[in-house]
Amino acid sequence: MNPQELKNWLSVSEVASKYKLARNSVLVACKSDRFSGNEAVETSLGWLISPAGADRVFRYRLDN
């Protein structure tokens, strides 16, 4: 993944804010394999989540 692609990915805090979740809930999803393939990757700076992966896993939060 090159630096240009990383700009599109979301941090745990960004996902938590967007979907009105506790930051810990997003971390648990990352660590418990709720994301598939390359939707979430752990880096030395923390987890990065693709916008599509975040939407797939947490979309129900926006519907309520």
Secondary structure, DSSP 8 states (H G I E B T S, - for coil): --HHHHTT-EEHHHHHHHTT--HHHHHHHHHTT-S-TTSEEEETTEEEE-HHHHHHHHHHHHH-
